[in-house]
Amino acid sequence: MKKILTVLVLAGLGFSSCQKDAVAPSDNTTQTSKKTTTEVTTTPNQGDVANDTTKGYLRVQLAMNATATDDILIEFTPSSTPAYSPGEDAKTFPGMGAVSLSSLSSDNFLLAINSLPLVSAGTSIGLAVGANSTGVYKLNLTTVSSTIPSSVNIWLKDKYKKDSLDFRKYPSYGFNIDKSDTATYGSNRFTLVLREQ
């Protein structure tokens, strides 16, 4: 009986360690190459510089009108990782709403709650926007926690329009989604960039 119990305990530990390895791969080369698809090229990779000690959060909303909205939470915690971690982050699940908004982890998971470090040299976070129909939409910065210093700039970059906006100063950005043009929506159009002034 002791031998069976020992085998089961050891098997359980082995399964647990395999599961952790699958969730948090140690191959930094793979993560870095995927990371660059959502980062602005002028910003260093988040793993290349020391993390800030800042804790805080942002809430960002995609809105078609007052009732058709979707919100995400981006939380800054020094001990977090920019890659997806099920203990820190929450994946976005497809819904039936008119609009959908997600942030992207460094390994390209769509997240409703994204926990990552705020890096002193600059942090970039890709956004994925979606809608059921062609029309005019808004991205709104609804909350910036008071623990994020005012010296941290928050920029919204629009790759499609080749434009950027001081999101702290102008917390609402109107844009068009054209369902016949995939460049107007999805995960390659918008990026949030936070950088010390």
JOPEHU-V948203 format. One record per run of one state. SS is the DSSP state (H for helix, E for strand, L for the rest). FROM is the first residue (numbers start at 1). TO is the last residue. Records with the same first field share a line. If there is no record, write none. Layout:
SS->FROM-TO + FROM-TO
This chain:
L->1-1 + 24-27 + 36-50 + 52-55 + 64-68 + 77-89 + 92-98 + 105-109 + 117-118 + 120-122 + 132-134 + 145-151 + 159-162 + 167-171 + 178-181 + 185-185 + 197-197
H->2-23 + 28-35 + 182-184
E->51-51 + 56-63 + 69-76 + 90-91 + 99-104 + 110-116 + 119-119 + 123-131 + 135-144 + 152-158 + 163-166 + 172-177 + 186-196
